[in-house]
Amino acid sequence: MDAKMIVFGETAIDRLLQWLRASGEPKDLTELLRQYLEILARAVREENE
């Protein structure tokens, strides 16, 4: 069985920080978490392509 590994780390956090800085305004924790999960999901899809 060929297992794929998902690496959580700087890449997703860096993307989240870029998104946060680009917005130019404070975000609620729920919105921040939702965006982080979207970034991680996108990373998984990219890895599987």
C-alpha positions as CSV (number, residue, x, y, z in Angstrom):
1,M,0.0,0.0,0.0
2,D,1.4,3.3,-1.1
3,A,0.6,5.8,1.7
4,K,0.7,9.5,1.0
5,M,2.0,11.8,3.7
6,I,0.5,15.2,4.4
7,V,3.1,17.6,5.8
8,F,1.6,20.3,7.9
9,G,4.0,23.2,8.5
10,E,5.4,26.4,7.3
11,T,3.9,26.3,3.8
12,A,0.3,26.4,5.1
13,I,1.1,28.8,7.8
14,D,3.0,31.1,5.4
15,R,0.0,31.1,3.1
16,L,-2.3,31.9,6.0
17,L,-0.1,34.8,7.1
18,Q,0.0,36.1,3.5
19,W,-3.8,36.0,3.3
20,L,-4.1,37.7,6.7
21,R,-1.6,40.5,5.7
22,A,-3.3,41.0,2.3
23,S,-6.7,41.5,4.0
24,G,-5.3,44.4,5.9
25,E,-7.8,44.0,8.7
26,P,-8.2,41.8,11.8
27,K,-10.0,38.5,11.4
28,D,-12.2,36.5,13.8
29,L,-10.7,33.2,15.0
30,T,-13.4,31.2,13.2
31,E,-12.7,32.9,9.9
32,L,-8.9,32.3,10.4
33,L,-9.4,28.6,11.1
34,R,-11.8,28.2,8.1
35,Q,-9.2,29.8,5.8
36,Y,-6.4,27.6,7.2
37,L,-8.5,24.5,6.6
38,E,-9.1,25.7,3.0
39,I,-5.4,26.2,2.5
40,L,-4.7,22.7,3.8
41,A,-7.4,21.1,1.6
42,R,-6.0,22.9,-1.4
43,A,-2.5,21.6,-0.6
44,V,-3.8,18.0,-0.4
45,R,-5.6,18.4,-3.7
46,E,-2.4,19.8,-5.3
47,E,-0.4,16.9,-3.9
48,N,-2.8,14.3,-5.3
49,E,-2.7,15.8,-8.8
